[in-house]
């Protein structure tokens, strides 16, 4: 099984984070870059060997013209290890007006065409190829409860040092996981460099890469039975799949 995590930018004019794990949890590809949909497909094809799970941080099914999706409302009522988390409200009017597209929908259709073994599902089953929508901010709380509360994304509500410190805490936890899964020295060096060098200028670049990893790692843990699958909504009206450590 290959696990693909995509922190998808709203348009191809902004960088996306992409991370691919093998069946042992080792990183095959990890990068933040300006990526066309065709670039994302080509990278996945390079590592695709049959069974394939893809998790995307972006709304994939948005039937509602205005307001919020039922899955968004359900998620806001959920508590992730006791924490209430906000979530982006998705509707067609806002996304099309602001970004000129609903990129997650477009990419999903391309992926389903190119990788026919995958299905778009709100209820991923172990060892089954699939595409899901997920939410990395919640995955931090679901997979690293010992770190919470944590603010690894800059929101300009607090001094930058607060967000820098919390991102370093998360990166240290990720580094520990990568050592346990025997990742390549170049991958470990990359994380160590991020820990040492993170600042206001490069924070978003690192954040996108981290979110891509979280999407892939959540899939990996759910597929291995190490995290509970928590699903909100359905394939017709929109859905979010979340992972919480058992």
N, C-alpha and C positions, 0 to 999 in steps of 0.2 A: 504494500500500500504506500502511496505517496500522498502527503498532506500539504496542501497549498493554502497559504494565508495571504490575502490581498487587502491592504489598506488602500482602498480605491479613492483617488482624488475625484472631485466632482466633475472635472474636465481634464482633458489630456494636456492642458497648459500648466498644470500643477503636478508636482511629484507624487507618485504612489509608492507605497512600501510593499515589497513582495518577498515572501519567505517560503521555501520548500523544504520539508523534512522527509527523510526516508522512514522506513518501517521501524527503525531502531531509534528514531528521534534525533538523528544527526542531520545537520543543516547541509543541504545540497546547493542552495542558492539563497542569498540574502542581500537585498539592495533597496535603496530608495532612489528613484530616478523618474525622469519624464518618460512615461510609458504610454504609447498608443495601445489600443485594445489588441492590435495585431502583434505588438511586442510581447504582451502578456501571454497570448496564446503560444507564440513561438518558444518562449522560455519554458512554459509548462510542457510543450511537446518534446523538448529536449530531454526531460526526465520521466515522461509518462511511460510506464511499462504495463499498463492495464488497469488495475484497481487504483482509483483516484478519488480523493475527497478534497473539495475546494470550499473554503470559508471566506466570505467577502464582507468587509465592513463598508456597507452601502445599502440603501434600500433597493431590493431586487424586484419586489412586487408592490406596485403602488396603484391600486385601482381607484382610489378616492381623489376627486378633483380638488377638494378643500378639506380643512380640518386635519385630523390625525387618523391613522390606521387603528383598527381594534388591537393589534399586537402592541402598538406603542402605548396605548392606554393600559393594557394588561401588564406590560413590563413596568410601568411607573408604579403600579400597586405592589410589585414584587419587592422583597427584601433579600439582598445578596449577603448572606451571613450577617443579617441584622441591619444592613445599610440600605437606605433608599437612594436610588440613583436617578438622575434626570436622563432624558433621551431626546434626540433630535426628532421633531415632528415632521413626518413626510407626507406631502401631498403633491399632486401633479402640477397644480397652478403655481405653487412656489418654486418647485424645482425647475420647471420649464422657463419661467420668467427670469429666475436668477442665473441659471446655468445653461439654458437653451437645450437641455436634454435631461433624461433620467438615465445616467450612464450605467448604473447597476443593472437596469432592465436590459439595456442594449448589450452589455458584456455577457450577461447571463445567457441570452439567446445565442450569441456566438459560441460560447463555451458548450452549450447543449448540442449545437450542430457539429462542432469539431470533436467533442468527446462524447459519443453516443452512449457510452457505458454509464454516464452520469445522469441522475435525475434530480430535479429541483424538489426538495422535500423539507418539510418542517419537522420530520421525525427520522433523523438519520439512524440507520441500523448498523450494528457492528459489521465491518468488512464489506459494506455495500458502498459502491461509488455514488457520490452525491455532490450537490452544490447547496450551500446554506448561506443565509444572512446571519451575521453575528455582530457583536458589539464589544470591542476591545477594552473600553473603560470598565465595563462590567466584568470582563474576564479577569482583570487584575484582582478585583474583589472576590471573584469566584475561585480563582486558582491560587491566589496568594493571600489568604485571609490574615496571615500573621503580619502582613505589612500594612493593613488597613487601620484607620483611614489613610489614604494616600492621594496626592495630587501630582501625577507625573506629567500632566498637560498644563501648559501656561494659560492662565485665564485672566491675568492682569488684576486680580483682586488682592493679591498679596505680593510682597517683595519677591523678585526673581529667585533669590537664594532659597526660598521655600520650595519652589518647583524644581530647582536644580538638585537640591538635597533629596527630594522624593524620587526623582528620576534615577539618581545614583543608587538609592535603596533598591529600586526595581531592577536596575541593571546588574547589581551584585547578586540578586536572587536568580536572575536569568543566567548569569555566568556560572553559578553553582550547578544549575541544571545542565548546562552545556558541558561542564566537566564530567558530571555523572554519566552523561550519554556519550562520552568519549569523542567529542567534536574535534575537528582539526585545529591545530595551533593557530592558524591564520584567523579562524573564527573567534577563538578566545582572545587573540591579540586585538581584534577589532573592538570587542566589547570592552576590554581593558582601556583602550584608547578613548572610547566614548566616555567611560567613567572619569578618566583623567581630564578630558578636554571639553566636556559639555559646557556650553555657554549660551547666552541669549541668541546669538547668531545661528548656531547649528542645532539648537534644541529641537526645532520642528523636523529637521532632517532625521535626527535620531529617533524622535517620537514616531514618525511614519514607519521606520524600520522595525521598531519595537512592536507597534500595533500589528504589522504583518506577521511577526513571530507569534504574537499572542493568538491571532486567528488560527495559525497552523498548529500551535501547541494545544489549543483547546480541542481541535479535532483529534489530535493524537491521543490525548488523555481520554476523551470520550470513547474513541474506538478501542482503546486498550482496557476500558472498564475502570479507569482510575478517576474518572469524573462523571458526575451525574448529568444526563441530558435534560435540560430544562427548556421547554419549548413554549412559545407564545404565538397564537394565531394559526393560520393555515395557508396553503399554497394559493388559494383563490383571492384572499383578502389581504395577504401580506403576513410575514412571519419573522420571528427572531429566534435563533437557537443559541442558548447560553450554556456554558459548562461550569459546574461547581464541584470542587473536590469533595470526595466522599469523606 
